């Protein structure tokens, strides 16, 4: 565990990087906005085209990106402790697959906006209940049972998604594929996702000390007085709902929840009291930066942000594996 001074320095650096990433997201785009003009707009300057673009388009999208990235990184950190598996990520339990089935069903019905969000969240919640119900079984469940149940549910959802894509008219395929690859362009308001991020972090932080004990093994945690069954259920619920909120808002964005906790763990260690908030900051910053690249690198065309996070995540994760020799970070 790093010293308190070093930990605060790392958190301050992450806050600074988040601010820089937000500034870049507000400045970059087809409508030129200078730093001075941006400060005037944020201070409530005169209405203009640039002000409308910044306040109505770029700022909500950037804040949504930060919230979704933070939720995915937080869920990834929790899942890796819960399953004691460094390869666990927010999508391992089929939540993303359930949201995908709901969202694609909404698109096939011609729904968008709030209707699509409701269908996606309903699908994610349905997958959550299905996995937990099947894994719980006779009242006892293990990490392996939960993981296998999630993998099977995810495979079933993947089959339904493939069926919907094969039956969809060509006019709807592009929107469906963009959603499946991650897309922040349809995020109408960032506030529900930001509220979900704050709530998830507030719910997770009181269990940080118990999570530190659980990371050493269930038997060791029980010996030290941790109610392991209750803790696992609560952590699973928080991680699943955080994933559902992120996927509902931005679609399936990969590698944030897998790579970010590893990078943060290398910097500050495995103390969940620091790892969880640091992962939120790092995940939000990374997704904001990736989304800025996604909408500017081949402007005026936009790339699915999930493609860029995968392109960034694959080499980073391979580097981590080479550093640790295949062992857990």
C-alpha positions as CSV (number, residue, x, y, z in Angstrom):
1,X,0.0,0.0,0.0
2,X,1.4,3.4,-0.9
3,X,1.9,6.1,1.7
4,X,-1.0,8.5,2.2
5,X,0.9,11.3,0.6
6,X,1.7,9.2,-2.6
7,X,-1.9,8.0,-2.7
8,X,-3.3,11.6,-2.5
9,X,-0.8,12.6,-5.2
10,X,-2.0,9.9,-7.5
11,X,-5.6,10.8,-7.0
12,X,-4.8,14.5,-7.6
13,X,-3.0,13.5,-10.9
14,X,-6.0,11.5,-12.0
15,X,-8.3,14.5,-11.2
16,X,-6.0,16.7,-13.3
17,X,-6.0,14.2,-16.2
18,X,-9.8,14.1,-16.0
19,X,-10.0,17.9,-16.2
20,X,-7.6,17.9,-19.2
21,X,-9.6,15.2,-20.9
22,X,-12.8,17.2,-20.4
23,X,-11.2,20.3,-21.7
24,X,-10.0,18.5,-24.8
25,X,-13.5,17.0,-25.4
26,X,-15.1,20.5,-25.3
27,X,-12.5,22.1,-27.6
28,X,-12.2,19.4,-30.2
29,X,-14.6,19.2,-33.1
30,X,-15.7,20.6,-36.5
31,X,-16.7,23.9,-34.9
32,X,-13.6,25.7,-33.7
33,X,-13.6,26.8,-30.1
34,X,-10.6,28.4,-28.5
35,X,-9.6,28.1,-24.8
36,X,-10.6,31.7,-24.1
37,X,-13.9,31.3,-25.9
38,X,-14.6,28.1,-24.0
39,X,-14.0,29.8,-20.6
40,X,-16.4,32.6,-21.6
41,X,-19.0,30.0,-22.6
42,X,-18.7,28.1,-19.4
43,X,-19.0,31.4,-17.5
44,X,-22.3,32.1,-19.1
45,X,-21.3,34.3,-22.1
46,X,-23.5,35.5,-24.9
47,X,-25.4,32.9,-26.9
48,X,-23.7,31.8,-30.1
49,X,-23.3,28.7,-32.3
50,X,-20.1,27.7,-30.4
51,X,-21.9,28.0,-27.1
52,X,-24.8,25.8,-28.3
53,X,-22.4,23.2,-29.6
54,X,-20.4,23.1,-26.4
55,X,-23.3,23.2,-23.9
56,X,-25.8,21.1,-25.9
57,X,-23.6,18.5,-27.6
58,X,-20.0,18.3,-26.4
59,X,-20.5,18.8,-22.6
60,X,-23.3,16.2,-22.1
61,X,-21.5,13.7,-24.3
62,X,-18.2,14.2,-22.4
63,X,-19.9,13.9,-19.0
64,X,-21.8,10.8,-20.2
65,X,-18.4,9.3,-21.3
66,X,-16.9,10.0,-17.9
67,X,-19.8,8.5,-16.0
68,X,-19.9,5.3,-18.2
69,X,-16.2,4.8,-18.0
70,X,-16.2,5.3,-14.3
71,X,-19.1,2.8,-13.9
72,X,-17.4,0.2,-16.0
73,X,-14.0,0.5,-14.2
74,X,-15.7,0.4,-10.8
75,X,-17.7,-2.7,-11.8
76,X,-14.5,-4.3,-13.2
77,X,-12.6,-3.7,-10.0
78,X,-15.5,-5.2,-7.9
79,X,-15.9,-8.2,-10.2
80,X,-12.2,-9.0,-10.0
81,X,-12.3,-9.0,-6.2
82,X,-15.6,-10.9,-6.1
83,X,-14.5,-13.7,-8.5
84,X,-10.8,-13.5,-7.4
85,X,-10.0,-13.6,-11.1
86,X,-7.9,-10.8,-12.8
87,X,-9.6,-11.6,-16.1
88,X,-13.1,-10.8,-14.8
89,X,-14.7,-7.8,-16.3
90,X,-18.2,-6.1,-16.1
91,X,-19.6,-8.2,-19.0
92,X,-18.5,-11.6,-17.7
93,X,-22.0,-12.3,-16.1
94,X,-24.1,-11.6,-19.2
95,X,-25.3,-8.2,-18.2
96,X,-24.1,-6.7,-21.5
97,X,-25.7,-9.5,-23.5
98,X,-29.1,-8.9,-21.8
99,X,-28.9,-5.2,-22.5
100,X,-28.0,-5.9,-26.1
101,X,-31.1,-8.1,-26.5
102,X,-33.3,-5.4,-25.0
103,X,-31.7,-2.5,-27.1
104,X,-31.8,-4.4,-30.4
105,X,-35.4,-5.4,-29.7
106,X,-36.3,-1.7,-29.2
107,X,-34.5,-0.7,-32.4
108,X,-36.5,-3.4,-34.3
109,X,-39.7,-1.9,-32.9
110,X,-38.6,1.5,-34.1
111,X,-38.0,2.9,-30.6
112,X,-35.2,5.4,-29.8
113,X,-34.2,7.7,-26.9
114,X,-35.9,6.9,-23.7
115,X,-37.7,3.8,-25.1
116,X,-34.4,2.3,-26.2
117,X,-32.8,3.0,-22.8
118,X,-35.8,1.4,-20.9
119,X,-35.6,-1.7,-23.1
120,X,-31.8,-2.0,-22.7
121,X,-32.0,-1.5,-18.9
122,X,-34.8,-4.0,-18.7
123,X,-32.8,-6.6,-20.7
124,X,-29.8,-6.0,-18.4
125,X,-31.9,-6.3,-15.3
126,X,-33.5,-9.5,-16.7
127,X,-30.1,-11.1,-17.3
128,X,-29.0,-10.0,-13.8
129,X,-32.0,-11.7,-12.2
130,X,-31.6,-14.8,-14.3
131,X,-27.9,-15.3,-13.5
132,X,-28.4,-14.6,-9.8
133,X,-31.4,-16.9,-9.6
134,X,-29.8,-19.8,-11.5
135,X,-26.4,-19.4,-9.6
136,X,-28.1,-19.1,-6.2
137,X,-29.9,-22.4,-6.7
138,X,-30.4,-24.1,-3.3
139,X,-29.2,-21.0,-1.5
140,X,-25.5,-21.4,-1.8
141,X,-23.3,-20.3,-4.6
142,X,-19.6,-20.2,-5.4
143,X,-17.5,-18.1,-7.6
144,X,-17.2,-20.9,-10.2
145,X,-20.9,-21.5,-10.2
146,X,-21.7,-17.8,-10.7
147,X,-19.1,-17.5,-13.4
148,X,-20.3,-20.5,-15.4
149,X,-23.9,-19.4,-15.1
150,X,-23.0,-15.9,-16.4
151,X,-21.0,-17.4,-19.3
152,X,-24.0,-19.5,-20.3
153,X,-26.5,-16.7,-20.1
154,X,-24.1,-14.4,-22.1
155,X,-23.8,-17.1,-24.8
156,X,-27.6,-17.4,-25.0
157,X,-28.0,-13.6,-25.2
158,X,-25.3,-13.6,-27.9
159,X,-27.3,-16.1,-30.0
160,X,-30.4,-13.9,-29.7
161,X,-28.4,-10.8,-30.7
162,X,-27.1,-12.7,-33.8
163,X,-30.7,-13.8,-34.7
164,X,-32.0,-10.2,-34.4
165,X,-29.1,-8.9,-36.6
166,X,-29.9,-11.6,-39.2
167,X,-33.6,-10.6,-39.3
168,X,-33.2,-6.8,-39.1
169,X,-33.8,-4.7,-42.2
170,X,-30.7,-3.1,-43.7
171,X,-31.9,0.4,-42.7
172,X,-31.6,-0.5,-39.0
173,X,-28.4,-2.5,-39.1
174,X,-26.0,0.4,-38.8
175,X,-27.6,1.8,-35.6
176,X,-27.7,-1.7,-34.2
177,X,-24.0,-2.4,-34.9
178,X,-23.0,1.0,-33.5
179,X,-24.8,0.3,-30.3
180,X,-23.2,-3.1,-30.0
181,X,-19.8,-1.6,-30.5
182,X,-20.4,1.3,-28.1
183,X,-21.7,4.7,-29.0
184,X,-22.1,7.8,-26.9
185,X,-23.7,10.0,-29.6
186,X,-27.2,9.0,-28.4
187,X,-26.6,10.0,-24.8
188,X,-29.2,12.7,-24.4
189,X,-28.6,13.6,-20.8
190,X,-25.6,12.7,-18.6
191,X,-27.3,13.3,-15.2
192,X,-28.9,9.9,-14.7
193,X,-25.6,8.1,-15.5
194,X,-23.6,10.5,-13.3
195,X,-26.1,9.9,-10.5
196,X,-25.7,6.1,-11.0
197,X,-21.9,6.5,-10.7
198,X,-22.1,8.5,-7.5
199,X,-24.6,6.1,-6.0
200,X,-22.6,3.0,-7.0
201,X,-19.4,4.5,-5.5
202,X,-21.1,5.5,-2.3
203,X,-22.6,2.0,-1.9
204,X,-19.3,0.3,-2.6
205,X,-16.9,2.3,-0.4
206,X,-18.3,1.2,3.0
207,X,-17.3,-2.4,2.0
208,X,-13.8,-1.5,0.9
209,X,-12.2,-2.9,4.1
210,X,-14.1,-6.2,3.8
211,X,-13.2,-6.5,0.2
212,X,-9.5,-6.2,1.1
213,X,-10.1,-9.2,3.4
214,X,-12.1,-11.1,0.8
215,X,-9.3,-10.7,-1.8
216,X,-7.1,-12.9,0.5
217,X,-9.6,-15.7,0.3
218,X,-13.1,-16.5,1.6
219,X,-11.9,-18.7,4.5
220,X,-9.5,-16.1,5.7
221,X,-12.2,-13.4,5.4
222,X,-14.7,-15.6,7.4
223,X,-12.0,-16.1,10.1
224,X,-11.7,-12.4,10.5
225,X,-15.5,-11.9,10.9
226,X,-16.6,-11.0,7.3
227,X,-20.1,-12.2,6.3
228,X,-18.8,-13.6,3.0
229,X,-22.2,-14.6,1.6
230,X,-23.8,-11.3,2.3
231,X,-20.8,-9.4,1.0
232,X,-20.7,-11.3,-2.3
233,X,-24.4,-10.8,-2.9
234,X,-24.1,-7.0,-2.3
235,X,-20.9,-6.6,-4.4
236,X,-22.4,-8.6,-7.2
237,X,-25.6,-6.4,-7.1
238,X,-23.6,-3.2,-7.1
239,X,-21.3,-4.3,-10.0
240,X,-24.2,-5.6,-12.0
241,X,-26.3,-2.5,-11.7
242,X,-23.3,-0.2,-12.4
243,X,-22.7,-2.3,-15.6
244,X,-26.4,-2.1,-16.5
245,X,-26.4,1.7,-16.2
246,X,-23.3,2.1,-18.3
247,X,-24.4,-0.3,-21.0
248,X,-27.8,1.3,-21.2
249,X,-26.3,4.7,-21.8
250,X,-23.4,3.9,-24.1
251,X,-23.8,0.3,-25.4
252,X,-21.2,-2.4,-25.0
253,X,-17.8,-0.7,-24.5
254,X,-15.1,-3.3,-23.9
255,X,-11.7,-3.3,-22.1
256,X,-12.4,-0.4,-19.8
257,X,-13.5,-2.6,-16.9
258,X,-10.7,-5.1,-17.6
259,X,-7.6,-3.0,-18.2
260,X,-8.2,0.1,-16.0
261,X,-8.3,-1.7,-12.6
262,X,-5.0,-3.5,-13.6
263,X,-3.3,-0.2,-14.4
264,X,-4.5,1.5,-11.2
265,X,-3.5,-1.6,-9.1
266,X,0.0,-1.3,-10.5
267,X,0.2,2.3,-9.4
268,X,-1.4,2.3,-6.0
269,X,-1.7,-1.4,-4.9
270,X,-4.7,-3.5,-4.0
271,X,-6.2,-1.4,-1.2
272,X,-9.8,-1.1,-2.3
273,X,-10.2,2.1,-0.3
274,X,-8.0,3.8,-2.9
275,X,-8.4,1.4,-5.8
276,X,-12.2,2.0,-6.2
277,X,-12.2,5.8,-6.5
278,X,-9.0,5.8,-8.5
279,X,-10.5,3.3,-11.0
280,X,-13.5,5.6,-11.4
281,X,-11.3,8.6,-12.2
282,X,-9.1,6.6,-14.6
283,X,-11.9,4.8,-16.3
284,X,-13.9,8.0,-16.8
285,X,-10.8,9.8,-18.2
286,X,-9.9,7.1,-20.6
287,X,-13.4,6.8,-22.0
288,X,-13.7,10.6,-22.4
289,X,-10.4,10.7,-24.3
290,X,-11.3,7.7,-26.5
291,X,-14.7,9.3,-27.4
292,X,-13.0,12.5,-28.3
293,X,-10.7,10.6,-30.7
294,X,-13.7,8.6,-32.0
295,X,-15.5,11.7,-33.2
296,X,-12.6,13.6,-34.5
297,X,-10.0,11.2,-36.0
298,X,-12.0,10.9,-39.3
299,X,-14.4,13.8,-38.8
300,X,-17.1,14.4,-39.9
301,X,-17.6,10.6,-39.7
302,X,-17.6,9.0,-36.3
303,X,-16.2,5.8,-35.1
304,X,-17.8,3.5,-32.5
305,X,-15.9,4.4,-29.3
306,X,-15.8,0.7,-28.3
307,X,-13.5,0.1,-31.3
308,X,-11.0,2.6,-30.0
309,X,-11.1,1.3,-26.4
310,X,-10.4,-2.2,-27.8
311,X,-7.5,-1.0,-29.9
312,X,-6.1,0.7,-26.9
313,X,-6.9,-2.1,-24.4
314,X,-5.4,-5.0,-26.3
315,X,-1.8,-3.8,-26.4
316,X,-2.0,-2.4,-22.9
317,X,-3.3,-5.8,-21.5
318,X,-0.6,-7.7,-23.4
319,X,2.0,-5.4,-21.9
320,X,0.6,-6.1,-18.5
321,X,0.8,-9.8,-19.1
322,X,4.4,-9.5,-20.2
323,X,5.2,-7.5,-17.1
324,X,3.6,-10.0,-14.7
325,X,4.6,-13.2,-16.6
326,X,0.9,-14.2,-16.9
327,X,0.4,-13.9,-13.1
328,X,-2.3,-11.7,-11.6
329,X,-1.4,-8.1,-11.4
